[in-house]
Amino acid sequence: MIELEGVPELIDPIMVAAFEGWNDAGDAASSAVAHLEQEWKGEVFAALDAEDYYDFQVNRPTVFMEDGTRKITWPTTRLSVVRITGERPRDLVLVRGIEPSMRWRSFCNELLGFAHELGVEMVVVLGALLGDTPHTRPVPVSGVTSDPDLARTMDLEESKYEGPTGIVGILQEACTHAGVPAVSLWAAVPHYVSQPPNPKATLALLNRLEDLLDLRVPLGELVEDARAWQLGVDQLAAEDSEVAEYVQSLEEARDTAELPEASGEAIAREFERYLRRREPGSGPGGPGAPGFGREAAGPGGDRARSTRPARAEEPREPKPEEPEEKDAEDEQPGPEAAGPDAAEPGAAEPDTAGPGSAESAGPGSGSSGPGSSGSASASESSGQKPERRADEDGPGED
């Protein structure tokens, strides 16, 4: 039995995990957990023994200097805890590490031992895979589970994937067999620009985590980073006509596939997120929570603006025109000819931007985008299907 000393009793704890490696295209998943740990000042309380699970020729330790003393950091998996304050405080147990090289079943059993000791109610594992998705569109994020009841109650997909899997799939199945509710969230990263980091995919995972757990995540500089990332990829694509043509074909395929989903649940979900960020005291974040009052913005930086419901003005009754004699001066248009009554009567046109455009990314300023090594010719990727199922446990080679 794992005995934890110095860890207070947790409130409705949820475990959120991500692992570097095969399940972490563009470092999107591990960066999401690192962001939570940084923004909420996570305190590490446990680490797995690196000797038991890692091949140090594959994941080498690093040497660094601290106060004139040489020290070694061993590759491992660490657990930290953060508390979300507000009207409904709760705790998150954050698990961040590297996909183990060996003894995966023992690795999962040890993590489940911590979950049992801490009273974890649900495990959420984040992952990212390479897919045929354009960088100019919102990042697709799918939530999958092996529990049919959980899939129905939380509006998730029931996993039907068959094939090679990574530690994300193994941990999810281990949770299912242990009776612990488990969900995995997968972000699709464009395969033609797969090098890390990918802040746009990280932002999409955090937004989906907000919806799943009904909480508010402080975004910090992540929005600006995502905007700058897209600007950099736009510039790279513009320099290569074949890549630009390939991106356009992906855009057309994506828009055609998602046209029926432009309204409905996606818009409602985005509008609920907008309300959580505007109304004081709503959601578990509350007024005292980190990031309170900060309106969310997608990579385009206009989420709050685009999700505000349009409001039309009351139609105005047209004023009757009084007959009057025309003289020569009346027939000559002048500056005073256009008055307030010259406008056509009727309702003002409402803002056409809707909540569905929340995660669209527009060009902006900031840090430089990814390097040119992420570009690939259209001919190299033409054999791939326009869309890959996001419940695949394996993201491919990254």
N, C-alpha and C positions, 0 to 999 in steps of 0.2 A: 504494500500500500504506500502511495506517495504521501508524505507528510510535509505540508508547507508551513513554514514559520515566518511570521512577519507579514503575512498577507491577510488583510482584514476580510470580514465577511462581505461578500459581493451581493449587489442588488440586481436581480434578474439578469445574470450575466449571459452574454452572447460571445462565442468564440469566432473571431475573424482571422483566417489564415491565408498565407500566400507563400509560394516557394519559387526561388529563382531556378532557371533551367528550362527544361522542355515545355513546361506549362506556362511560360512567362514571356511570350513574344513581346518584344519592345520594352521589356521590364515593366510593363503596364501594371500587372497585379502586385508585384512586390513593392513598386513605387506607391501604390494606393495604400497599402498597410503602413509603409514608412511615413506617408503623409499623415495618416491618423495618429501615429505614434508621436510625430513631431508637433502637430497642432494641439494635441491634447496632453502633451508632456507625459508620455507613457513611462512607467517605471518597470525595468526588467526585474523579474523575481525568480526566474529559473532559466536554465539552459541545458539542452541535451548533451550527453557526452559525445564529443566528436569522434572518439576512437571507435564507437560502436556502429556508426552509420556512414562514415565518409571515407572515400579513397583519396588520400592527400596528394596522389599524383594527378588526380583529375581536378580536385578542388584544393589548390595549394594554400597553406597558411601564409600570412603576410607578416613582415617584420617592420616595426616602426620605432621611432625614438620618442620618449616621453620623459622630460626633465633629465635629459642626459643618459637615460637608461634604455637599453634595447628591450622591446617587448614583442610578443607574438600574439597575433589574433588567429584563432583557429576557426575554420569554417564549421558552423553549427546552426542549430535552430534555437531561437530565444523566445521566451514568453514574457509579455509585459501586460500591465493592466491600466486602463484609463477609466475615469468616471465622468459621465455626462451629467451635468447638473441641470436643474430646472424643476418644473412642476412634477415631472415623473423621472427622477434620477435613475440611471441604470449604469452598469459597468460593461465594458468590452474587454475581453481577453484577446490580445493581439499576438498572433503567432507568425513570425517572420524568419525564414531561413533558406536553405538550399535543398533542392531535391536530393534525398539521400542516395548514396551509391550502392547500399546493400541493406539487408534486413528490414525491408519495408513493412512487414507485418509487425515486427517488434517496435518499429518507429511509430506506427499508427496506434498500437496498444499503449505506448507510453504517453502519447498525446491525449488519448482517451482517458488514461488514468488521471492526468491533470484536470481534464474536463469534469470527470466524476467528482474529484476532490473539491473542485471549486463550485460545483452545482450548476454547470453550464446547461442552459435550456435548449440551445440550438447552435450548430456549427455552420458557418458560412465560409466556403473556400473560394477564393478569387483566382481566376485563370485568364490567360490571353492566348489566342491562337492566330495563326496566319490565315488570311482569307482573301477572296476576290472581292474586296470592298474598296470603293474609291475614297481617297483621303478628304475629298471635298464634301462628303456627306456625314451626317451624324454617325458615330461609331455604334454598330449593332451590339447590343448586350443581351444575352439570353440567360435566363435562370432555369436550371434543371435540377431535378431531384429524382431519387429512386423510390420515394414514398408516394403512392397514388393519392392518399388522403392529403398530404402536404401539397402536392401539385394542385389539387382542387381548391383547397382553402386559401392558398397564397398566390394563385394565378401563375403557376409555373409549368414548365414542360416536364413530362415524365421521360426520363432518359431511356432511349432506345438504342444507344450507340453500341456498336460491336467492332472491335479492333484493338490495336495497341493503345495502351493507356499510360498515364503518368501518375505521380503521387497524388494529384488532385482526385482522380477517379478512385484510386485505392483508398484514400482517406474517407471519401464519401461513402463508399460501400462498407468500410469498417464501422462507420457511425451507424449506418442502417442496420447492420447485424447486431450492434450493441444497443439498439433501441434509442439512439440519439438522433433527433431530427437534423437533417443535413441538407444544405443547398449549395450548389456551385453556380457562380456567376461568371460567364465567359464573354470577353470582349474580342471582337474580330479586328485584327490589325492588318492594314494593307501589306500584302506580301512584297510589293515592289519598293517599299520603304520600311524595312523591318528592323533597322538598327535602333538600339535604344539611345535616348529615352523617347517615349511617345506620350507626352502629357495629355494629348487629346483622348487617348484610350483610357488613361488613368482617371481623367475627369469623368468619363462616361461610366466607369465602374463605380466611382464614388456616388454619382447621381443615382445609379440603380440600387446601391446599398442604402441610400437614403429612403428610397421608396419601399424597399423590402422591410427595413427595420423601423420606419416611421421616425426618423431622427434628422437632425440638421447638421451637416458637416461643414466646418469652416474651410473655405477653399483657398484662402491665402493668395499667393501669386500664381496658382495653378491655371487660372483662367487666362492670364496674360501669356504664360508659357505655352498654352495650347494654341493661342492665336498666333504667336510667333512661329510655332512649329508648322502650322499650316501655311503661313506665308513663305517659309523656307522651302517647303515641298512644292508650292505653286511655282516658285522661281525655278526650281530644278526641272519641273515638268515642262515649263515654257521653253527651256533650252534644248529639249529633245522632242522633235516632232512625233517620233514613234511612241514615246511615253505619253505625250499629250493626247494622241489619238486613242491609245489604249485606255487612259483614264476616262476619256469621253465615252467609250463603249461601256465601261463599268458603270458610269453614271446613268446611262440610258437603261441598262439592265436593272439597276437598283431602283430607279424611279418607276419603271414599269411594274416591278414586283411589289413595291410598297404603296402604289397609288391607292388601293382600297383602304390602306391603314392610315391615310393622312388625317383621319378624324376618328372620333370615338374614344377608346380607352387610352390611346397615347396622348391625346389632347387633355383628357380629364386628369391623367396622372401628372402631366406637366403643370396643369393649373393648380392642382393640390400642392405640389412642391412650391409653387410661387406663393400661395397663401401661407404655407408654413414659414416662409422666410419673411413675410410682411407683417403678420399678426403677432403682437406681443403675447408671450405666454403660451403659444400654441406648440404642440409637439413636446417631446422630451427635452429639447434643448432649453427652452424657456428664456427669460430675459437675462439670466446670469450665465448662459452657456457661451462657450467660445464661438465667435462668429455671429452672435445675435445681431439682428438689424442689418446684416450684410446681404443685399439682394443677390441671388444667384445669377450667374451669367454663364452662358455656354461659350464655346470657343469664339463665337461671333461677338460676345460681350453684350448681347441685348436680350437675354432671357427674360428679365423682369419687364422690359418694355414690350416684348412681343407677346407675353402671356397676359398682359392687362386686358380685361374684357372691354370690347369696344362699346361706346355709349353714344347713341345717336341723339341729336337735339330734337326738341319738339318741332314739328312742322309749323311754319309761319303762314298765317292767312295772307294771301296777296291783297295789297291795297288797291282799291278801285282807282282807276285813273280818271281824273276830272277832265272833261273836254275843255280845251282852251284853244284860243286862236293861235295859229302858227304865223310867225312873221319870218322875215328873211334871216334874222339872227338865229331862230330856232333850228333852221335847217343846216346850220354850220356846226358840226360837233366841236365841242370845246372841253377843257378840263373839268368844268362844272357840270357836264352832261351826265356823268356817271355818279349817281348818288346811292345811298343805301337801299333805295327802292328799286334800283335798276337791276339788282341781282335777281336771278330766277328763283321764285319761291320754292320751298321744299325742304326736306330734312337734310341736315349736314351729312356728308359722307363719313361713315365711321372708319376707324383705323382698321385696315385689312390684315394687319399682322396678327396671327393667332398663336396659341401656345405651342402648336406643333413645330414652330421654328426655333424652339428654345436651344437646341444643341447644335444649331448650324454654326459653322465656324467661318468667320470672315477674316480677311487680312488685317493685320495690325502690326504694331511695333513691339519690340522686345528683343529677347535673346535670339541669336541666329538659329536658323532651322537646321535640319539634319544634313549630313554631308552627302556628297554626290554618290557615295558608294551604295546608297539605298536604291538607286534607280536601276531598273531592269528593262530590257526591251520587251515590246509587246509580243514579239514572236516567241520569246522564252516562256511566256505565261499563257499563251493562247490555248493550251490544252486543258486549262483548268475550267471548271464550271463557274458560272457567274456567282453562285452563292454556295457556301458550304454550311452545313448544319452546325450551329453554335453549340450543340450538346456533345460535340466530339470531345473526348477527353484529351486527345493529342493535338497540340497546335502545329505539329510539323517541325521541321528543323528551323531553329532560329539561330 
